[in-house]
């Protein structure tokens, strides 16, 4: 299932993803996939997921392709999240409370999670140019790449608490493997991280100049690739050794790590919330902004994140994707996700009416509905074949 550059049509400017095969040493090629929706900060749509999934599979089977590069069009963002407008419309068209009735949501999350899982398990080097905004669905694409590159402009976050969702796309898997308390804090507050914190906490691998993408592609194009595919990742490392720049001074997450771990590393959900709320008046603007976001966010999202992170610590990556698929479908059937999108993107009044309205109301009993399989009895999980 290999593509032939001589017969592959030239990508059109309106295509949601632009694919290019860049010539490299010894007749090899670099597969370049560029998300092409700069007007939406390269928000990830269902057609984009399908195109990426199909092309990555084709490149995996093409011996001439030695590495894949992911980037976003424009300078502002790699990918700022998923296609919330279409999800919102699908929620309006589906019966409330029926998590299996929303076919659009079922299709989108299955396709997106399969794509993300493919990147995690890809046999060839995958370089993600995570410059500018990297949030939500963009984190899902970047997370599984073998070489995750950030720049001084990187703004990395999982801000789903502001829209009534939770850190999906294996976000619960990532956050649950950070030092205890750090993941809870990021999920509850959607706090933005720069390159320094991403590197320190293992969410990125290298830092490059923001205008260094062309130099990266030139350097990859000049590599004399080894015959053995097993050596290609090491050859990419050599390229990046020459292009990386020194990390900046420690970021705010690293500077406040001890306070955050003390406050958020406990098993008491309500106590964590109370301790974060105190930081609304903190002298550090980053902490104060994080607390303000938490207090304005969905209490149900915080409880769901807390529950899923605890479960994800004991699960494989494939099991986490299966758990998140169930939770995401329930989010589309419950009121908060729809209300969060309405308040932020549709009516833009930024005054969501959350249900449950308080952390106390977002109880362990309330959150159990997000863990129940929504499909008819006897049907297997749509992601059952991902692995163990």
C-alpha positions as CSV (number, residue, x, y, z in Angstrom):
1,X,0.0,0.0,0.0
2,X,2.7,2.5,-1.0
3,X,2.2,5.8,-2.7
4,X,3.9,6.7,-5.9
5,X,5.1,10.4,-5.9
6,X,4.9,10.4,-9.6
7,X,1.2,9.7,-9.6
8,X,0.1,11.3,-6.4
9,X,-1.9,14.5,-7.2
10,X,-0.5,17.8,-6.0
11,X,-2.3,18.8,-2.8
12,X,-4.8,21.6,-3.1
13,X,-4.7,24.7,-0.8
14,X,-8.2,23.8,0.5
15,X,-7.3,20.3,1.5
16,X,-7.6,19.9,5.3
17,X,-4.2,18.1,5.5
18,X,-1.4,18.7,3.0
19,X,0.9,15.7,2.4
20,X,4.3,15.9,0.8
21,X,7.1,13.4,0.3
22,X,10.4,15.2,0.7
23,X,13.4,13.6,-1.1
24,X,16.2,12.5,1.2
25,X,19.5,10.5,1.0
26,X,19.9,7.2,-0.8
27,X,16.5,7.5,-2.5
28,X,14.6,7.7,0.7
29,X,11.8,10.2,1.6
30,X,10.4,12.1,4.5
31,X,6.7,12.1,4.8
32,X,5.4,15.5,5.8
33,X,1.8,16.0,7.0
34,X,0.7,19.5,7.6
35,X,-2.7,20.3,9.3
36,X,-4.1,22.9,7.0
37,X,-6.7,24.9,8.9
38,X,-4.9,27.9,10.3
39,X,-8.2,29.9,10.6
40,X,-9.3,27.4,13.3
41,X,-5.7,27.1,14.7
42,X,-5.6,23.7,12.9
43,X,-8.4,22.3,15.0
44,X,-8.7,18.6,14.3
45,X,-11.8,17.5,12.4
46,X,-13.0,14.1,11.5
47,X,-11.9,14.4,7.8
48,X,-8.4,15.4,9.1
49,X,-8.2,12.4,11.3
50,X,-9.3,10.1,8.5
51,X,-6.7,11.5,6.1
52,X,-3.9,11.3,8.6
53,X,-4.8,7.8,9.6
54,X,-4.9,6.6,6.0
55,X,-1.6,8.3,5.0
56,X,0.3,7.1,8.1
57,X,-0.7,3.6,7.3
58,X,0.4,4.0,3.7
59,X,3.7,5.5,4.8
60,X,4.2,2.7,7.3
61,X,4.1,0.2,4.5
62,X,6.3,2.2,2.1
63,X,10.0,1.2,2.5
64,X,11.1,4.5,0.9
65,X,9.6,6.5,3.8
66,X,12.1,6.6,6.6
67,X,10.4,9.2,8.9
68,X,7.2,11.2,9.3
69,X,6.9,14.9,10.3
70,X,3.8,16.4,11.7
71,X,3.2,20.2,11.8
72,X,0.5,22.8,11.6
73,X,0.0,25.5,9.0
74,X,0.8,29.0,10.0
75,X,2.9,30.2,12.9
76,X,0.3,30.4,15.7
77,X,-0.5,26.8,16.4
78,X,0.4,23.2,15.7
79,X,-3.2,22.2,16.7
80,X,-5.4,23.9,19.3
81,X,-7.9,21.1,19.8
82,X,-10.8,19.2,18.2
83,X,-13.7,20.2,16.0
84,X,-16.0,21.4,18.7
85,X,-18.6,23.0,16.4
86,X,-19.5,19.7,14.7
87,X,-19.6,17.9,18.0
88,X,-21.9,20.6,19.3
89,X,-24.3,20.2,16.4
90,X,-24.3,16.4,16.9
91,X,-25.2,16.9,20.5
92,X,-28.1,19.1,19.6
93,X,-29.4,16.5,17.1
94,X,-29.1,13.5,19.6
95,X,-31.3,12.6,22.5
96,X,-30.0,13.8,25.8
97,X,-28.8,11.1,28.2
98,X,-28.3,8.4,25.5
99,X,-24.6,8.1,25.1
100,X,-24.8,5.6,22.2
101,X,-27.3,7.6,20.1
102,X,-24.8,10.2,18.9
103,X,-23.3,8.5,15.8
104,X,-21.1,11.6,14.9
105,X,-19.5,11.5,18.3
106,X,-19.0,7.7,18.2
107,X,-17.3,8.0,14.8
108,X,-15.2,11.0,15.7
109,X,-13.8,9.7,18.9
110,X,-13.1,6.2,17.5
111,X,-11.3,7.7,14.5
112,X,-9.3,10.2,16.6
113,X,-8.3,7.6,19.2
114,X,-7.2,5.1,16.6
115,X,-5.1,7.7,14.9
116,X,-3.5,8.7,18.2
117,X,-2.8,5.1,19.1
118,X,-1.2,4.5,15.7
119,X,1.2,7.3,16.3
120,X,2.1,5.8,19.7
121,X,2.9,2.5,18.1
122,X,4.4,3.7,14.8
123,X,7.4,1.7,13.7
124,X,9.2,4.7,12.1
125,X,10.3,7.9,13.7
126,X,7.5,10.5,14.0
127,X,8.6,14.1,14.6
128,X,6.0,16.5,15.9
129,X,6.7,20.2,15.4
130,X,4.9,21.4,18.5
131,X,5.4,25.1,18.0
132,X,2.8,27.7,19.1
133,X,-0.5,26.4,20.6
134,X,-0.6,22.7,21.4
135,X,-3.9,21.8,23.2
136,X,-6.5,19.1,23.4
137,X,-6.4,17.1,20.1
138,X,-3.0,18.6,19.3
139,X,-1.7,17.0,22.5
140,X,-3.1,13.7,21.4
141,X,-1.1,13.9,18.1
142,X,2.1,15.1,19.7
143,X,2.0,12.7,22.7
144,X,2.8,9.5,20.8
145,X,5.4,11.0,18.5
146,X,8.9,9.5,19.0
147,X,10.5,13.0,18.7
148,X,8.4,15.8,20.2
149,X,9.8,19.2,19.4
150,X,8.9,22.5,21.2
151,X,10.0,26.1,20.6
152,X,10.0,29.3,22.7
153,X,6.4,29.9,21.4
154,X,5.0,26.6,22.6
155,X,1.8,26.9,24.7
156,X,0.9,23.4,25.8
157,X,-2.3,22.7,27.8
158,X,-5.2,20.4,28.4
159,X,-7.9,23.0,29.1
160,X,-11.0,20.8,28.8
161,X,-12.3,21.8,32.3
162,X,-13.4,25.1,30.7
163,X,-15.7,23.3,28.3
164,X,-17.1,20.5,30.4
165,X,-14.9,17.7,29.0
166,X,-11.7,16.2,30.5
167,X,-8.1,15.6,29.2
168,X,-8.8,12.8,26.7
169,X,-6.7,11.6,23.7
170,X,-4.7,9.6,26.2
171,X,-4.3,12.8,28.3
172,X,-5.4,10.8,31.4
173,X,-2.6,8.3,30.6
174,X,0.0,11.1,30.3
175,X,-1.1,13.1,33.3
176,X,-1.4,10.0,35.6
177,X,2.2,9.2,34.9
178,X,3.5,12.6,36.1
179,X,4.6,13.1,39.7
180,X,1.6,12.7,42.0
181,X,-0.4,15.9,42.2
182,X,1.0,17.4,39.0
183,X,-1.4,15.7,36.7
184,X,-4.4,16.5,38.9
185,X,-3.4,20.2,38.9
186,X,-3.1,20.4,35.2
187,X,-6.4,18.6,34.6
188,X,-8.3,20.7,37.1
189,X,-6.8,24.1,36.0
190,X,-5.9,23.7,32.3
191,X,-2.7,25.6,33.1
192,X,-0.6,26.5,30.1
193,X,3.0,25.2,30.0
194,X,5.9,26.6,28.0
195,X,8.8,24.6,26.5
196,X,10.8,24.4,29.8
197,X,8.1,22.7,31.7
198,X,7.2,20.4,28.8
199,X,10.9,19.3,28.6
200,X,11.3,18.9,32.4
201,X,8.2,16.7,32.8
202,X,8.8,14.5,29.8
203,X,6.0,15.9,27.6
204,X,8.6,17.0,25.0
205,X,12.0,15.9,23.9
206,X,13.9,18.8,22.3
207,X,13.7,22.5,21.9
208,X,14.3,24.2,18.6
209,X,14.1,27.8,17.3
210,X,10.6,28.8,16.4
211,X,11.8,29.6,12.8
212,X,13.9,26.4,12.6
213,X,11.4,24.2,10.7
214,X,13.0,24.7,7.3
215,X,16.4,24.0,8.7
216,X,15.0,20.8,10.2
217,X,13.7,19.6,6.8
218,X,16.9,20.5,5.0
219,X,18.9,18.5,7.6
220,X,16.6,15.5,7.3
221,X,16.8,15.7,3.5
222,X,20.6,15.4,3.7
223,X,20.8,12.3,5.9
224,X,22.5,9.2,4.4
225,X,20.0,6.8,5.8
226,X,21.2,3.4,7.1
227,X,20.0,0.2,5.5
228,X,18.5,-1.0,8.7
229,X,15.3,0.8,9.8
230,X,16.2,0.2,13.4
231,X,19.0,2.8,13.0
232,X,16.8,5.6,11.6
233,X,15.6,6.9,15.0
234,X,19.3,7.3,16.1
235,X,20.0,9.2,12.8
236,X,17.1,11.6,13.6
237,X,18.6,12.1,17.0
238,X,21.9,13.2,15.4
239,X,20.1,15.7,13.3
240,X,18.3,17.1,16.3
241,X,21.5,17.3,18.3
242,X,22.7,19.9,15.9
243,X,19.4,21.9,15.8
244,X,18.3,21.9,19.4
245,X,18.8,25.0,21.5
246,X,19.3,25.2,25.3
247,X,16.1,25.0,27.4
248,X,15.1,28.3,29.1
249,X,15.0,28.8,32.8
250,X,12.6,26.6,34.8
251,X,9.0,27.2,34.0
252,X,6.2,28.0,36.6
253,X,5.1,24.4,37.0
254,X,8.7,23.4,38.0
255,X,9.1,26.4,40.2
256,X,5.8,25.7,42.1
257,X,6.0,21.9,42.0
258,X,6.4,21.4,45.7
259,X,3.3,23.5,46.5
260,X,1.3,21.9,43.8
261,X,2.2,18.4,44.9
262,X,1.4,19.1,48.5
263,X,-2.0,20.5,47.6
264,X,-3.0,18.2,44.8
265,X,-1.2,14.9,45.6
266,X,-3.8,13.8,48.2
267,X,-6.7,11.4,47.8
268,X,-9.3,13.9,49.0
269,X,-11.0,15.5,45.9
270,X,-12.8,18.3,47.8
271,X,-9.6,19.2,49.7
272,X,-7.7,19.5,46.4
273,X,-10.3,21.8,45.1
274,X,-10.3,24.0,48.2
275,X,-6.5,24.3,48.2
276,X,-6.4,25.3,44.5
277,X,-9.1,27.9,45.1
278,X,-6.9,29.7,47.7
279,X,-4.4,30.4,44.9
280,X,-6.9,32.8,43.2
281,X,-5.3,35.6,45.2
282,X,-1.7,34.3,44.9
283,X,1.1,36.7,44.2
284,X,2.2,34.6,41.3
285,X,-0.1,35.4,38.3
286,X,0.4,32.0,36.7
287,X,-1.0,30.3,39.9
288,X,-3.7,32.9,40.3
289,X,-4.8,32.4,36.6
290,X,-4.8,28.6,37.1
291,X,-7.1,28.9,40.2
292,X,-9.4,31.3,38.4
293,X,-9.8,28.9,35.5
294,X,-10.5,26.1,37.9
295,X,-13.2,28.0,39.8
296,X,-14.9,29.0,36.5
297,X,-14.6,25.5,35.1
298,X,-16.9,22.5,35.3
299,X,-17.0,20.8,38.7
300,X,-18.1,17.7,36.9
301,X,-15.1,17.8,34.6
302,X,-12.8,18.1,37.6
303,X,-14.4,15.0,39.3
304,X,-14.3,13.0,36.1
305,X,-10.6,13.9,35.6
306,X,-9.8,12.9,39.2
307,X,-11.6,9.6,38.7
308,X,-10.1,8.7,35.3
309,X,-6.5,9.7,36.4
310,X,-6.8,7.3,39.3
311,X,-7.9,4.5,37.0
312,X,-5.4,5.3,34.2
313,X,-2.4,4.8,36.6
314,X,-3.2,1.0,36.6
315,X,-4.0,0.7,32.9
316,X,-2.2,0.1,29.6
317,X,-2.3,2.7,26.9
318,X,-4.9,0.7,24.9
319,X,-7.1,0.3,28.0
320,X,-6.9,4.0,28.7
321,X,-8.1,4.8,25.1
322,X,-11.0,2.3,25.7
323,X,-11.9,4.0,29.0
324,X,-11.7,7.4,27.5
325,X,-13.9,6.4,24.6
326,X,-16.7,5.5,27.0
327,X,-16.3,8.6,29.1
328,X,-16.3,10.9,26.0
329,X,-19.5,9.4,24.7
330,X,-21.1,10.1,28.0
331,X,-19.8,13.6,28.0
332,X,-21.6,14.2,24.7
333,X,-24.8,12.9,26.3
334,X,-24.6,14.9,29.6
335,X,-25.3,18.6,29.7
336,X,-21.9,20.2,30.6
337,X,-19.9,19.5,27.4
338,X,-22.7,21.0,25.3
339,X,-23.1,23.9,27.7
340,X,-19.3,24.6,27.8
341,X,-19.1,24.8,24.0
342,X,-22.2,27.0,23.8
343,X,-20.7,29.5,26.4
344,X,-17.3,29.6,24.8
345,X,-17.8,29.3,21.1
346,X,-21.5,29.6,20.1
347,X,-23.1,32.4,22.2
348,X,-19.7,33.4,23.6
349,X,-21.2,34.8,26.8
350,X,-18.5,32.8,28.8
351,X,-21.2,32.2,31.5
352,X,-21.8,28.4,31.5
353,X,-24.4,27.0,33.8
354,X,-22.7,23.8,35.0
355,X,-24.6,20.7,36.2
356,X,-23.5,19.7,38.8
357,X,-22.9,23.2,39.9
358,X,-20.5,22.5,42.8
359,X,-17.7,20.1,43.6
360,X,-19.8,18.6,46.4
361,X,-22.6,17.8,44.0
362,X,-20.0,16.1,41.6
363,X,-19.9,13.1,43.9
364,X,-18.4,9.6,43.4
365,X,-21.9,8.3,42.8
366,X,-22.6,11.0,40.2
367,X,-19.4,10.2,38.2
368,X,-20.1,6.5,37.9
369,X,-22.4,7.0,34.9
370,X,-19.3,8.0,32.8
371,X,-17.8,4.5,33.3
372,X,-20.7,2.4,32.1
373,X,-20.5,0.9,28.7
374,X,-23.2,2.6,26.6
375,X,-23.7,0.2,23.7
376,X,-26.2,-2.6,23.6
377,X,-25.6,-5.8,25.5
378,X,-23.5,-8.3,23.7
379,X,-21.6,-5.8,21.5
380,X,-17.8,-5.6,21.8
381,X,-16.0,-2.4,22.5
382,X,-15.4,-0.5,19.2
383,X,-11.7,-0.2,20.2
384,X,-11.3,-3.8,21.4
385,X,-8.7,-4.5,18.7
386,X,-6.3,-1.8,19.8
387,X,-4.2,-4.2,21.9
388,X,-3.7,-5.1,25.5
